């Protein structure tokens, strides 16, 4: 096999933890060493189960390929330590909090996660902390090694022409579809209701009621409510500016007035300061749109659609300027694939969008459609069906962006292989004899 067949990877990390959280215990042992870093048999088995759960197939040597990735990751971490390419613990904590908040929004509640894994959320975070830190170090090290690498049109053509005709990929039906999203925003009346409630809660705390109990009762922050509003240490830049500005001006133990951020209204109690970092707890309540607010969002999109259809504004320009969906607004509202192409396979589309396109003609724009966002909140969107590309074999004219992405990946892989050949003599690598059949150290 050998490391010359190098595979750039960010690691087989996080999902493997969840894929095997309740699986049987592997009799563990060290199967590889890279300087002071080790790969355990359980690491390999978790990664292999994750690979199987994703329906992939790499042939009979799949375990060897995965072990190779794990060893290369440890080598990147070891070399990052030598080169002082590190990640601050606060960055890791921030990344971990975002992941957990997203997971809670997908699964439904903190309690459901804790029940499934039979661990508290804090224990789950503690278990994941080192894995996520390693993943971030690997990504940063890879970025250092491959920074500034680009490909020219000539390189893309040469890469494509080297692919045997019978090996060219076949793409299923692809479409170019864009959206403009409008989220109903709470009006003045709804905000005033929440402000009034926040002042009432603040008064109850000042009269002696438990902050933690009131946070559990009222707070809508899924990551902290069950812990009585407790947040970990954060540094400047990690949280909403309004939250930080207020927290950093409080004295320890002091309770703020209601503070508005993009997430809603907060009551903040500062618990501890350490230089530019601080620890706090909060109660968050978000105003909810009224029926009038919801109707206003629908009418706004309907009016915007009319302006676009009258050629006063292009759909792409309107999406960049007015869409509330950050994931698509920067691309003019268009959904993009992994190669950043605005032509996406119909198989990857949300089923609701897929079936809507079935009722549309190319070039048309829908009326406002109600849908649920990933966090479960209500929103509206208009869809623009710009193009349909029938199934076809890959070619430079239709698939340049995809081929350019593959060319860049190939070039990065070669740079990484060269880096490995230079770096392998600078770190100690040992593979357990049981895995000699993988030939990991062969050139």
C-alpha positions as CSV (number, residue, x, y, z in Angstrom):
1,X,0.0,0.0,0.0
2,X,2.5,2.6,1.2
3,X,2.2,6.2,2.1
4,X,3.0,7.4,-1.4
5,X,-0.7,6.7,-2.2
6,X,-1.4,9.6,0.1
7,X,-5.0,10.6,1.1
8,X,-5.7,14.1,2.4
9,X,-8.1,13.8,5.3
10,X,-9.4,15.7,8.3
11,X,-9.6,12.5,10.2
12,X,-12.1,9.8,10.8
13,X,-13.1,11.4,14.0
14,X,-16.4,12.7,15.4
15,X,-19.1,10.6,13.8
16,X,-17.1,7.4,14.7
17,X,-17.6,8.3,18.4
18,X,-21.4,8.5,18.0
19,X,-21.6,5.5,15.7
20,X,-20.1,3.3,18.5
21,X,-21.3,5.0,21.6
22,X,-23.4,2.0,22.6
23,X,-21.5,-0.7,20.8
24,X,-19.6,-3.6,22.4
25,X,-16.2,-2.9,23.9
26,X,-13.1,-3.7,21.9
27,X,-10.2,-5.4,23.7
28,X,-7.8,-2.6,23.3
29,X,-4.2,-2.3,22.5
30,X,-1.7,0.1,20.8
31,X,-1.4,-0.8,17.1
32,X,0.7,2.2,15.9
33,X,2.9,4.8,17.4
34,X,4.0,8.1,15.9
35,X,6.4,9.9,18.2
36,X,4.4,10.3,21.5
37,X,1.0,9.7,19.7
38,X,-0.7,6.4,19.5
39,X,-3.4,4.7,17.5
40,X,-5.5,2.2,19.4
41,X,-7.3,-0.9,18.1
42,X,-10.5,0.7,19.3
43,X,-9.8,3.8,17.2
44,X,-9.5,1.6,14.1
45,X,-12.7,-0.3,14.9
46,X,-14.7,2.8,15.6
47,X,-13.5,4.4,12.3
48,X,-14.3,1.2,10.4
49,X,-17.8,1.0,11.8
50,X,-18.3,4.6,10.9
51,X,-17.1,3.8,7.3
52,X,-19.6,0.9,7.1
53,X,-22.4,3.1,8.4
54,X,-21.9,5.5,5.6
55,X,-22.4,2.7,3.0
56,X,-18.9,3.0,1.6
57,X,-16.8,0.2,0.1
58,X,-13.1,0.2,-0.4
59,X,-12.6,-3.5,-1.0
60,X,-11.0,-6.1,1.3
61,X,-8.2,-3.8,2.5
62,X,-10.6,-1.1,3.9
63,X,-9.1,-1.5,7.4
64,X,-5.6,-0.9,6.0
65,X,-6.7,2.3,4.2
66,X,-8.4,3.6,7.4
67,X,-5.4,2.7,9.5
68,X,-3.2,4.5,7.0
69,X,-5.4,7.6,7.5
70,X,-5.2,7.3,11.2
71,X,-1.4,7.0,11.2
72,X,-1.0,9.9,8.8
73,X,-3.3,12.0,11.1
74,X,-1.0,11.3,14.1
75,X,2.0,12.2,12.0
76,X,0.4,15.5,11.1
77,X,-0.2,16.2,14.8
78,X,3.3,15.2,15.7
79,X,4.8,17.4,13.0
80,X,2.5,20.2,14.0
81,X,3.9,20.0,17.5
82,X,7.4,20.2,16.1
83,X,6.5,23.2,13.9
84,X,4.5,24.9,16.7
85,X,1.3,24.8,14.6
86,X,-1.2,24.6,17.5
87,X,-4.8,25.3,18.3
88,X,-5.9,27.2,21.4
89,X,-8.2,25.4,23.8
90,X,-10.7,28.2,23.7
91,X,-11.0,27.7,19.9
92,X,-11.7,24.0,20.5
93,X,-14.3,24.8,23.2
94,X,-16.0,27.2,20.9
95,X,-16.0,24.7,18.0
96,X,-17.3,22.0,20.4
97,X,-20.1,24.2,21.7
98,X,-21.3,24.9,18.1
99,X,-21.3,21.3,17.2
100,X,-23.3,20.3,20.3
101,X,-25.8,23.1,19.8
102,X,-26.3,22.0,16.3
103,X,-26.7,18.4,17.4
104,X,-29.3,19.4,20.0
105,X,-31.3,21.3,17.4
106,X,-31.3,18.2,15.2
107,X,-32.1,15.6,17.9
108,X,-34.6,17.7,19.8
109,X,-33.2,18.2,23.3
110,X,-30.2,17.9,25.5
111,X,-32.1,15.3,27.6
112,X,-32.6,13.0,24.5
113,X,-28.8,13.1,23.8
114,X,-28.0,12.3,27.4
115,X,-30.5,9.5,27.6
116,X,-29.2,7.9,24.3
117,X,-25.5,8.0,25.3
118,X,-26.2,7.5,29.0
119,X,-23.9,10.4,29.8
120,X,-24.3,14.0,30.7
121,X,-23.7,16.6,28.1
122,X,-20.6,17.8,30.0
123,X,-19.2,14.2,29.9
124,X,-19.9,13.9,26.2
125,X,-18.1,17.2,25.6
126,X,-15.2,16.0,27.7
127,X,-15.0,12.8,25.8
128,X,-15.0,14.7,22.5
129,X,-12.6,17.5,23.4
130,X,-9.3,15.8,22.6
131,X,-10.7,14.3,19.3
132,X,-11.9,17.7,18.1
133,X,-8.7,19.4,19.1
134,X,-6.7,16.8,17.1
135,X,-9.0,17.3,14.1
136,X,-8.5,21.0,14.2
137,X,-4.7,20.7,14.5
138,X,-4.7,18.3,11.5
139,X,-6.8,20.7,9.4
140,X,-4.5,23.6,10.3
141,X,-1.4,21.6,9.5
142,X,-2.8,20.5,6.2
143,X,-3.7,24.2,5.5
144,X,-0.1,25.2,6.3
145,X,1.3,22.6,3.9
146,X,-1.1,23.2,1.0
147,X,-1.7,26.9,1.4
148,X,-1.6,29.0,-1.8
149,X,-1.9,25.9,-4.1
150,X,-3.9,26.7,-7.3
151,X,-4.5,25.1,-10.6
152,X,-4.4,26.7,-14.1
153,X,-6.8,25.9,-16.9
154,X,-3.9,24.1,-18.7
155,X,-3.4,21.9,-15.6
156,X,-7.1,21.1,-15.5
157,X,-7.1,20.0,-19.2
158,X,-4.0,17.9,-18.7
159,X,-5.6,16.2,-15.7
160,X,-8.8,15.5,-17.6
161,X,-7.0,14.2,-20.6
162,X,-5.1,11.6,-18.5
163,X,-8.3,10.0,-17.4
164,X,-9.1,6.9,-19.6
165,X,-12.3,7.4,-21.5
166,X,-13.9,4.3,-19.9
167,X,-13.1,5.7,-16.4
168,X,-14.8,9.1,-16.8
169,X,-17.6,9.5,-14.3
170,X,-21.2,9.6,-15.3
171,X,-23.3,12.4,-13.8
172,X,-27.0,11.9,-13.1
173,X,-29.5,14.7,-13.9
174,X,-28.3,18.0,-12.5
175,X,-30.1,21.3,-12.0
176,X,-29.3,24.9,-11.2
177,X,-31.8,26.1,-8.6
178,X,-31.6,29.1,-6.4
179,X,-33.6,30.3,-3.4
180,X,-34.4,33.6,-1.6
181,X,-35.3,33.0,2.0
182,X,-37.2,35.3,4.3
183,X,-37.5,34.5,8.0
184,X,-40.5,36.1,9.8
185,X,-39.1,38.6,12.3
186,X,-40.9,39.5,15.5
187,X,-42.4,43.0,15.5
188,X,-42.3,45.6,18.2
189,X,-45.3,44.1,20.1
190,X,-43.6,40.7,20.4
191,X,-40.3,42.2,21.5
192,X,-42.0,44.3,24.2
193,X,-43.7,41.1,25.6
194,X,-40.4,39.4,26.0
195,X,-38.7,42.5,27.5
196,X,-41.5,42.7,30.1
197,X,-41.0,39.0,31.0
198,X,-37.3,39.5,31.3
199,X,-37.7,42.4,33.7
200,X,-40.1,40.3,35.7
201,X,-37.6,37.4,35.9
202,X,-34.8,39.8,36.8
203,X,-36.9,41.2,39.7
204,X,-37.5,37.7,41.0
205,X,-33.8,36.9,41.0
206,X,-33.0,40.2,42.8
207,X,-35.6,39.2,45.4
208,X,-33.8,35.9,46.1
209,X,-35.2,33.3,43.7
210,X,-32.6,30.9,42.2
211,X,-31.1,32.0,38.9
212,X,-30.4,28.4,38.0
213,X,-34.1,27.3,38.7
214,X,-35.4,30.2,36.6
215,X,-33.0,29.4,33.8
216,X,-34.2,25.9,33.7
217,X,-37.8,27.1,33.6
218,X,-37.5,29.9,31.1
219,X,-34.3,29.9,29.1
220,X,-34.4,28.8,25.5
221,X,-30.7,28.2,25.1
222,X,-30.6,24.4,24.5
223,X,-26.9,24.2,25.4
224,X,-27.2,25.8,28.8
225,X,-30.7,25.8,30.1
226,X,-30.5,22.4,31.8
227,X,-27.3,23.4,33.5
228,X,-29.0,26.4,35.1
229,X,-27.8,28.8,32.4
230,X,-24.1,28.0,33.0
231,X,-21.7,28.8,30.2
232,X,-18.0,27.8,30.0
233,X,-15.1,30.3,29.8
234,X,-15.2,32.4,26.6
235,X,-12.7,34.9,25.2
236,X,-13.5,38.1,23.2
237,X,-14.8,37.3,19.8
238,X,-16.5,34.0,20.7
239,X,-19.9,35.3,21.6
240,X,-22.3,38.0,20.2
241,X,-20.7,41.4,20.6
242,X,-23.6,42.8,22.7
243,X,-23.4,39.9,25.1
244,X,-19.6,40.2,25.5
245,X,-19.7,44.0,25.9
246,X,-22.2,43.7,28.7
247,X,-20.5,40.7,30.4
248,X,-17.1,42.4,30.5
249,X,-18.5,45.5,32.1
250,X,-20.2,43.6,35.0
251,X,-18.7,42.9,38.3
252,X,-18.5,39.3,39.5
253,X,-21.9,38.3,40.7
254,X,-23.6,41.2,39.1
255,X,-26.8,40.7,37.1
256,X,-27.3,42.7,33.9
257,X,-30.4,44.4,32.5
258,X,-32.0,42.6,29.5
259,X,-29.5,42.6,26.6
260,X,-30.6,42.1,23.0
261,X,-28.6,40.1,20.5
262,X,-29.4,38.3,17.2
263,X,-30.6,35.4,19.3
264,X,-33.1,37.2,21.5
265,X,-32.9,38.8,25.0
266,X,-30.4,37.7,27.7
267,X,-30.1,38.2,31.4
268,X,-26.4,37.8,32.1
269,X,-24.7,37.2,35.4
270,X,-20.9,37.4,35.4
271,X,-19.3,34.7,37.5
272,X,-15.5,35.1,36.8
273,X,-13.0,37.1,34.8
274,X,-9.5,35.9,33.7
275,X,-7.9,38.6,31.6
276,X,-9.7,38.6,28.3
277,X,-11.8,35.6,29.1
278,X,-14.9,35.4,31.2
279,X,-17.3,32.8,32.6
280,X,-21.0,33.7,32.9
281,X,-24.5,32.3,33.0
282,X,-27.5,33.6,31.2
283,X,-31.2,33.2,30.6
284,X,-32.2,33.6,26.9
285,X,-35.7,34.2,25.6
286,X,-36.4,34.8,21.9
287,X,-39.4,36.8,20.7
288,X,-41.7,34.8,18.5
289,X,-43.2,36.2,15.3
290,X,-46.9,36.9,15.4
291,X,-49.4,35.9,12.7
292,X,-49.1,39.4,11.3
293,X,-45.3,39.1,11.2
294,X,-45.5,35.7,9.4
295,X,-47.9,37.2,6.8
296,X,-45.6,40.2,6.4
297,X,-42.7,37.8,5.5
298,X,-44.8,36.1,2.8
299,X,-46.0,39.4,1.3
300,X,-42.4,40.7,1.3
301,X,-41.2,37.8,-0.8
302,X,-44.2,38.0,-3.1
303,X,-43.4,41.7,-3.8
304,X,-39.7,40.8,-4.4
305,X,-40.7,38.1,-6.8
306,X,-42.8,40.7,-8.8
307,X,-39.8,43.1,-9.0
308,X,-37.6,40.3,-10.3
309,X,-40.1,39.2,-12.9
310,X,-40.4,42.8,-14.1
311,X,-36.7,42.7,-14.8
312,X,-36.0,45.5,-12.3
313,X,-33.6,43.2,-10.4
314,X,-31.9,39.8,-11.2
315,X,-32.7,36.9,-8.9
316,X,-29.0,36.5,-8.1
317,X,-28.6,40.1,-7.1
318,X,-31.8,40.0,-5.0
319,X,-30.6,36.8,-3.2
320,X,-27.2,38.4,-2.3
321,X,-28.9,41.5,-1.0
322,X,-32.1,40.2,0.6
323,X,-32.0,36.5,1.4
324,X,-31.8,35.5,5.0
325,X,-30.1,32.2,4.2
326,X,-26.3,32.7,4.6
327,X,-25.5,29.3,3.1
328,X,-26.8,30.3,-0.3
329,X,-27.0,34.1,-0.4
330,X,-23.3,34.5,-1.3
331,X,-23.7,32.3,-4.4
332,X,-26.6,34.4,-5.6
333,X,-29.1,32.0,-3.9
334,X,-27.8,28.9,-5.8
335,X,-27.3,25.6,-4.1
336,X,-23.7,24.4,-4.6
337,X,-22.0,21.0,-4.5
338,X,-18.7,20.0,-2.9
339,X,-16.8,21.4,-5.9
340,X,-18.6,24.8,-5.5
341,X,-20.4,24.2,-8.7
342,X,-23.9,25.7,-8.9
343,X,-25.0,22.6,-10.8
344,X,-26.1,20.0,-8.3
345,X,-27.4,16.5,-8.6
346,X,-31.2,16.2,-8.1
347,X,-30.4,13.3,-5.8
348,X,-28.8,15.6,-3.3
349,X,-31.7,18.1,-3.1
350,X,-34.1,18.3,-0.2
351,X,-37.1,16.1,-1.2
352,X,-39.4,19.1,-0.9
353,X,-37.4,21.1,-3.4
354,X,-37.0,18.1,-5.7
355,X,-40.8,17.5,-5.9
356,X,-41.4,21.3,-6.3
357,X,-39.1,21.3,-9.4
358,X,-41.1,18.5,-10.9
359,X,-44.1,21.0,-11.1
360,X,-42.0,23.8,-12.6
361,X,-40.7,24.8,-16.0
362,X,-37.1,25.9,-16.4
363,X,-36.8,29.7,-16.1
364,X,-39.7,30.1,-13.7
365,X,-39.9,31.4,-10.1
366,X,-42.3,30.0,-7.5
367,X,-44.6,32.0,-5.3
368,X,-43.5,32.1,-1.6
369,X,-43.4,28.6,-0.2
370,X,-43.5,27.9,3.6
371,X,-40.9,25.5,4.9
372,X,-39.2,24.4,8.2
373,X,-35.6,25.4,8.8
374,X,-33.1,22.9,10.3
375,X,-33.8,24.4,13.8
376,X,-37.5,23.8,13.3
377,X,-38.5,27.5,12.8
378,X,-40.8,28.7,10.1
379,X,-39.6,30.5,7.0
380,X,-40.6,31.3,3.4
381,X,-38.7,31.0,0.2
382,X,-39.1,31.5,-3.5
383,X,-37.3,29.1,-5.8
384,X,-35.8,29.9,-9.2
385,X,-35.4,26.9,-11.6
386,X,-32.6,28.2,-13.9
387,X,-31.3,25.1,-15.7
388,X,-31.6,21.3,-16.1
389,X,-28.7,19.3,-17.4
390,X,-29.6,15.7,-18.5
391,X,-27.5,12.7,-17.4
392,X,-24.1,12.8,-19.2
393,X,-20.5,11.6,-19.1
394,X,-18.0,14.1,-17.6
395,X,-16.6,16.6,-20.0
396,X,-14.7,19.9,-19.7
397,X,-17.4,22.0,-21.2
398,X,-20.2,21.1,-18.8
399,X,-18.2,20.0,-15.8
400,X,-15.2,22.3,-15.6
401,X,-15.7,23.3,-12.0
402,X,-15.9,19.7,-10.8
403,X,-12.8,18.7,-12.8
404,X,-10.9,21.7,-11.5
405,X,-11.8,20.6,-8.0
406,X,-10.5,17.1,-8.6
407,X,-7.3,18.6,-10.2
408,X,-6.7,20.7,-7.2
409,X,-7.2,17.7,-4.9
410,X,-4.8,15.7,-6.9
411,X,-2.2,18.4,-6.7
412,X,-2.7,18.8,-3.0
413,X,-2.3,15.0,-2.6
414,X,1.0,15.1,-4.4
415,X,2.2,18.0,-2.2
416,X,1.2,16.0,0.9
417,X,3.0,12.9,-0.3
418,X,6.2,15.0,-0.9
419,X,5.7,16.5,2.6
420,X,5.4,13.0,4.0
421,X,8.6,11.8,2.4
422,X,10.5,14.8,3.8
423,X,8.9,14.5,7.2
424,X,8.8,10.8,7.8
425,X,12.5,10.7,8.8
426,X,11.8,13.4,11.5
427,X,9.3,11.4,13.5
428,X,9.3,7.9,14.9
429,X,6.8,5.5,13.4
430,X,6.1,1.9,14.6
431,X,3.3,-0.4,13.4
432,X,2.2,-3.5,15.4
433,X,3.4,-6.7,13.7
434,X,-0.2,-7.9,13.5
435,X,-0.8,-5.2,10.9
436,X,2.3,-5.9,8.8
437,X,0.1,-7.1,6.0
438,X,-1.0,-3.5,5.4
439,X,2.6,-2.5,4.3
440,X,2.1,1.0,5.7
441,X,5.8,1.8,5.8
442,X,6.6,0.6,2.3
443,X,7.6,3.2,-0.3
